[in-house]
Amino acid sequence: MFRTSIYTGFPRMHELCTKCGLKFEREQGYFLGAMYISYGLALLTIVAIALLLWAFTAWSMQKITLWAILLFLPLAPVLTLFSRVVWIYLDRTIDPE
């Protein structure tokens, strides 16, 4: 689905699937739904990190929140790409054409 690995920079997507010929971006703004999925995953991830910090430290809530966001930042590109994959999967399941 992506031309290169995420570890070599932010990868670009192929226009078509190399196996089945599926056009990934059906129309302009197609991945807007992926943005909502990415937001939800980011929120859940930040809350999970904050809960772990809260359970294992005696820090204030402000410090926990700041550190949870900072620890989340390296995961943001991975979640962005993952949300695109999930969006395509959901879209193809609901509307196969």
MDTraj code that builds the backbone (N, CA, C; nanometers):
import mdtraj as md
import numpy as np

residues = "MET PHE ARG THR SER ILE TYR THR GLY PHE PRO ARG MET HIS GLU LEU CYS THR LYS CYS GLY LEU LYS PHE GLU ARG GLU GLN GLY TYR PHE LEU GLY ALA MET TYR ILE SER TYR GLY LEU ALA LEU LEU THR ILE VAL ALA ILE ALA LEU LEU LEU TRP ALA PHE THR ALA TRP SER MET GLN LYS ILE THR LEU TRP ALA ILE LEU LEU PHE LEU PRO LEU ALA PRO VAL LEU THR LEU PHE SER ARG VAL VAL TRP ILE TYR LEU ASP ARG THR ILE ASP PRO GLU".split()
xyz = np.array([
    [0.0816, -0.1183, 0.0000],
    [0.0000, 0.0000, 0.0000],
    [0.0868, 0.1260, 0.0000],
    [0.1964, 0.1208, 0.0728],
    [0.2875, 0.2344, 0.0779],
    [0.4154, 0.1998, 0.0018],
    [0.4746, 0.2987, -0.0616],
    [0.5908, 0.2745, -0.1481],
    [0.7167, 0.2397, -0.0700],
    [0.7345, 0.3000, 0.0461],
    [0.8542, 0.2751, 0.1256],
    [0.8147, 0.2521, 0.2702],
    [0.9119, 0.2162, 0.3502],
    [0.8898, 0.1953, 0.4926],
    [0.8770, 0.3287, 0.5641],
    [0.8078, 0.3273, 0.6755],
    [0.7934, 0.4495, 0.7552],
    [0.9275, 0.4912, 0.8172],
    [1.0194, 0.3980, 0.8266],
    [1.1485, 0.4264, 0.8878],
    [1.2431, 0.5018, 0.7951],
    [1.2073, 0.5155, 0.6677],
    [1.2908, 0.5894, 0.5729],
    [1.2315, 0.7256, 0.5388],
    [1.1362, 0.7717, 0.6152],
    [1.0673, 0.8973, 0.5891],
    [0.9188, 0.8709, 0.5770],
    [0.8404, 0.9760, 0.5624],
    [0.6956, 0.9578, 0.5508],
    [0.6656, 0.9006, 0.4127],
    [0.6150, 0.7772, 0.4076],
    [0.5979, 0.7116, 0.2777],
    [0.4790, 0.7640, 0.1991],
    [0.4937, 0.7615, 0.0687],
    [0.3831, 0.7950, -0.0203],
    [0.3086, 0.6677, -0.0538],
    [0.1817, 0.6840, -0.0868],
    [0.0989, 0.5689, -0.1201],
    [0.1073, 0.5394, -0.2696],
    [0.0895, 0.4124, -0.3034],
    [0.0729, 0.3743, -0.4430],
    [-0.0645, 0.4236, -0.4884],
    [-0.0774, 0.4488, -0.6180],
    [-0.2086, 0.4881, -0.6714],
    [-0.3033, 0.3685, -0.6751],
    [-0.2491, 0.2528, -0.7145],
    [-0.3281, 0.1302, -0.7262],
    [-0.2606, 0.0184, -0.6489],
    [-0.3396, -0.0766, -0.6019],
    [-0.2867, -0.1952, -0.5354],
    [-0.2090, -0.2773, -0.6384],
    [-0.0899, -0.3213, -0.6016],
    [-0.0076, -0.3991, -0.6947],
    [-0.0625, -0.5397, -0.7167],
    [-0.1467, -0.5883, -0.6276],
    [-0.2022, -0.7240, -0.6393],
    [-0.3365, -0.7266, -0.7125],
    [-0.4295, -0.6400, -0.6694],
    [-0.5661, -0.6486, -0.7226],
    [-0.6081, -0.5287, -0.8071],
    [-0.5279, -0.4229, -0.8120],
    [-0.5609, -0.3064, -0.8927],
    [-0.6583, -0.2088, -0.8280],
    [-0.6865, -0.2250, -0.6991],
    [-0.7775, -0.1350, -0.6286],
    [-0.7201, 0.0060, -0.6260],
    [-0.8024, 0.1031, -0.6636],
    [-0.7609, 0.2430, -0.6567],
    [-0.7776, 0.2879, -0.5120],
    [-0.6664, 0.3299, -0.4489],
    [-0.6703, 0.3620, -0.3073],
    [-0.7463, 0.4912, -0.2785],
    [-0.7186, 0.5971, -0.3515],
    [-0.7878, 0.7235, -0.3266],
    [-0.8992, 0.7372, -0.4294],
    [-1.0204, 0.7022, -0.3887],
    [-1.1329, 0.6992, -0.4813],
    [-1.1712, 0.8375, -0.5336],
    [-1.1579, 0.9381, -0.4493],
    [-1.1967, 1.0741, -0.4867],
    [-1.1182, 1.1723, -0.4007],
    [-1.1274, 1.2996, -0.4369],
    [-1.0603, 1.4041, -0.3602],
    [-1.1161, 1.4057, -0.2182],
    [-1.0301, 1.4079, -0.1177],
    [-1.0742, 1.4100, 0.0216],
    [-1.1177, 1.2746, 0.0736],
    [-1.0818, 1.1680, 0.0037],
    [-1.1253, 1.0332, 0.0422],
    [-1.0801, 0.9957, 0.1826],
    [-0.9624, 1.0378, 0.2223],
    [-0.9081, 0.9970, 0.3511],
    [-0.9497, 1.0877, 0.4673],
    [-1.0523, 1.1680, 0.4481],
    [-1.1048, 1.2492, 0.5577],
    [-1.1549, 1.1598, 0.6707],
    [-1.2164, 1.0488, 0.6363],
    [-1.2620, 0.9535, 0.7382],
    [-1.1473, 0.8952, 0.8171],
    [-1.0324, 0.8781, 0.7519],
    [-0.9142, 0.8269, 0.8209],
    [-0.8657, 0.9260, 0.9265],
    [-0.8922, 1.0537, 0.9027],
    [-0.8537, 1.1551, 1.0000],
    [-0.9310, 1.1362, 1.1303],
    [-1.0578, 1.1012, 1.1211],
    [-1.1375, 1.0764, 1.2417],
    [-1.0886, 0.9520, 1.3150],
    [-1.0540, 0.8497, 1.2399],
    [-1.0004, 0.7284, 1.3016],
    [-0.8676, 0.7593, 1.3698],
    [-0.7832, 0.8363, 1.3041],
    [-0.6543, 0.8742, 1.3610],
    [-0.6719, 0.9544, 1.4900],
    [-0.7692, 1.0452, 1.4906],
    [-0.7967, 1.1254, 1.6098],
    [-0.8390, 1.0355, 1.7263],
    [-0.9291, 0.9428, 1.6993],
    [-0.9751, 0.8516, 1.8045],
    [-0.8631, 0.7636, 1.8577],
    [-0.7816, 0.7104, 1.7677],
    [-0.6682, 0.6271, 1.8106],
    [-0.5666, 0.7082, 1.8902],
    [-0.5433, 0.8317, 1.8473],
    [-0.4499, 0.9183, 1.9196],
    [-0.5010, 0.9478, 2.0599],
    [-0.6281, 0.9777, 2.0706],
    [-0.6868, 1.0074, 2.2009],
    [-0.6765, 0.8869, 2.2941],
    [-0.7108, 0.7692, 2.2425],
    [-0.7006, 0.6474, 2.3236],
    [-0.5563, 0.6193, 2.3657],
    [-0.4627, 0.6415, 2.2759],
    [-0.3224, 0.6174, 2.3068],
    [-0.2718, 0.7138, 2.4135],
    [-0.3066, 0.8401, 2.4009],
    [-0.2624, 0.9397, 2.5000],
    [-0.3230, 0.9089, 2.6362],
    [-0.4490, 0.8712, 2.6390],
    [-0.5134, 0.8361, 2.7665],
    [-0.4471, 0.7132, 2.8274],
    [-0.4145, 0.6133, 2.7454],
    [-0.3484, 0.4925, 2.7967],
    [-0.2110, 0.5258, 2.8548],
    [-0.1352, 0.6098, 2.7865],
    [-0.0040, 0.6504, 2.8381],
    [-0.0209, 0.7278, 2.9680],
    [-0.1190, 0.8174, 2.9726],
    [-0.1437, 0.8958, 3.0938],
    [-0.1826, 0.8060, 3.2106],
    [-0.2651, 0.7060, 3.1847],
    [-0.3033, 0.6137, 3.2921],
    [-0.1841, 0.5346, 3.3441],
    [-0.0967, 0.4946, 3.2537],
    [0.0246, 0.4242, 3.2977],
    [0.1143, 0.5151, 3.3821],
    [0.1300, 0.6394, 3.3378],
    [0.2103, 0.7342, 3.4156],
    [0.1462, 0.7619, 3.5512],
    [0.0151, 0.7743, 3.5544],
    [-0.0565, 0.8002, 3.6786],
    [-0.0408, 0.6836, 3.7753],
    [-0.0430, 0.5606, 3.7212],
    [-0.0328, 0.4420, 3.8064],
    [0.1069, 0.4231, 3.8636],
    [0.2090, 0.4653, 3.7881],
    [0.3462, 0.4356, 3.8300],
    [0.4263, 0.5561, 3.8780],
    [0.3668, 0.6739, 3.8789],
    [0.4369, 0.7924, 3.9281],
    [0.3468, 0.8675, 4.0265],
    [0.4061, 0.9602, 4.0963],
    [0.3301, 1.0455, 4.1879],
    [0.3256, 1.1884, 4.1342],
    [0.3267, 1.2022, 4.0023],
    [0.3288, 1.3335, 3.9393],
    [0.1915, 1.3994, 3.9438],
    [0.1923, 1.5321, 3.9224],
    [0.0666, 1.6062, 3.9128],
    [-0.0009, 1.5741, 3.7787],
    [-0.1294, 1.6035, 3.7689],
    [-0.2040, 1.5741, 3.6460],
    [-0.1499, 1.6545, 3.5273],
    [-0.1056, 1.7775, 3.5504],
    [-0.0501, 1.8590, 3.4430],
    [0.0782, 1.7962, 3.3875],
    [0.1632, 1.7478, 3.4757],
    [0.2876, 1.6856, 3.4328],
    [0.2603, 1.5539, 3.3601],
    [0.1642, 1.4766, 3.4098],
    [0.1269, 1.3508, 3.3438],
    [0.0723, 1.3788, 3.2038],
    [-0.0133, 1.4786, 3.1909],
    [-0.0710, 1.5125, 3.0612],
    [0.0374, 1.5565, 2.9623],
    [0.1259, 1.6424, 3.0068],
    [0.2344, 1.6892, 2.9210],
    [0.3220, 1.5735, 2.8754],
    [0.3617, 1.4872, 2.9676],
    [0.4473, 1.3743, 2.9323],
    [0.3750, 1.2723, 2.8451],
    [0.2475, 1.2528, 2.8674],
    [0.1710, 1.1605, 2.7824],
    [0.1682, 1.2098, 2.6383],
    [0.1492, 1.3394, 2.6204],
    [0.1482, 1.3965, 2.4849],
    [0.2867, 1.3877, 2.4226],
    [0.3898, 1.4202, 2.4980],
    [0.5259, 1.4125, 2.4446],
    [0.5667, 1.2692, 2.4091],
    [0.5265, 1.1733, 2.4910],
    [0.5582, 1.0340, 2.4608],
    [0.4770, 0.9806, 2.3428],
    [0.3627, 1.0413, 2.3176],
    [0.2793, 1.0000, 2.2041],
    [0.3353, 1.0476, 2.0705],
    [0.4009, 1.1613, 2.0670],
    [0.4420, 1.2235, 1.9408],
    [0.5179, 1.1315, 1.8454],
    [0.6120, 1.0473, 1.8918],
    [0.6779, 0.9569, 1.7963],
    [0.5832, 0.8532, 1.7346],
    [0.4710, 0.8276, 1.7984],
    [0.3750, 0.7300, 1.7466],
    [0.2778, 0.7901, 1.6452],
    [0.2722, 0.9210, 1.6352],
    [0.1741, 0.9875, 1.5492],
    [0.1841, 0.9463, 1.4018],
    [0.3024, 0.9423, 1.3407],
    [0.3074, 0.9001, 1.1997],
    [0.2593, 0.7561, 1.1783],
    [0.2924, 0.6679, 1.2708],
    [0.2492, 0.5290, 1.2585],
    [0.0966, 0.5202, 1.2662],
    [0.0366, 0.5929, 1.3590],
    [-0.1094, 0.5921, 1.3709],
    [-0.1771, 0.6540, 1.2487],
    [-0.1138, 0.7528, 1.1892],
    [-0.1695, 0.8150, 1.0694],
    [-0.1775, 0.7136, 0.9557],
    [-0.0700, 0.6401, 0.9348],
    [-0.0696, 0.5400, 0.8285],
    [-0.1645, 0.4248, 0.8608],
    [-0.1655, 0.3825, 0.9853],
    [-0.2537, 0.2740, 1.0273],
    [-0.4003, 0.3132, 1.0087],
    [-0.4335, 0.4384, 1.0368],
    [-0.5714, 0.4833, 1.0218],
    [-0.6141, 0.4824, 0.8748],
    [-0.5216, 0.5078, 0.7833],
    [-0.5550, 0.4990, 0.6402],
    [-0.5884, 0.3554, 0.6012],
    [-0.5117, 0.2618, 0.6534],
    [-0.5373, 0.1205, 0.6246],
    [-0.6735, 0.0799, 0.6811],
    [-0.7016, 0.1199, 0.8044],
    [-0.8303, 0.0870, 0.8664],
    [-0.9448, 0.1514, 0.7891],
    [-0.9269, 0.2764, 0.7446],
    [-1.0316, 0.3447, 0.6697],
    [-1.0627, 0.2721, 0.5389],
    [-0.9602, 0.2328, 0.4658],
    [-0.9824, 0.1604, 0.3402],
    [-1.0533, 0.0286, 0.3685],
    [-1.0111, -0.0413, 0.4734],
    [-1.0750, -0.1678, 0.5085],
    [-1.2235, -0.1470, 0.5409],
    [-1.2540, -0.0475, 0.6236],
    [-1.3939, -0.0203, 0.6586],
    [-1.4748, 0.0216, 0.5368],
    [-1.4172, 0.1071, 0.4532],
    [-1.4880, 0.1536, 0.3347],
    [-1.5146, 0.0392, 0.2385],
    [-1.4183, -0.0469, 0.2179],
    [-1.4362, -0.1601, 0.1264],
    [-1.5345, -0.2633, 0.1837],
    [-1.5422, -0.2735, 0.3153],
    [-1.6376, -0.3654, 0.3775],
    [-1.7806, -0.3150, 0.3630],
    [-1.7989, -0.1846, 0.3834],
    [-1.9335, -0.1248, 0.3764],
    [-1.9783, -0.1018, 0.2325],
    [-1.8872, -0.0510, 0.1485],
    [-1.9207, -0.0186, 0.0099],
    [-1.8156, -0.0797, -0.0838],
    [-1.8315, -0.2056, -0.1233],
    [-1.7280, -0.2726, -0.2016],
    [-1.7051, -0.2145, -0.3413],
    [-1.7960, -0.1426, -0.3951],
    [-1.7797, -0.0900, -0.5318],
    [-1.7038, 0.0344, -0.5281],
])
top = md.Topology()
chain = top.add_chain()
for i, resn in enumerate(residues, 1):
    res = top.add_residue(resn, chain, resSeq=i)
    for name in ("N", "CA", "C"):
        top.add_atom(name, md.element.get_by_symbol(name[0]), res)
traj = md.Trajectory(xyz[None], top)
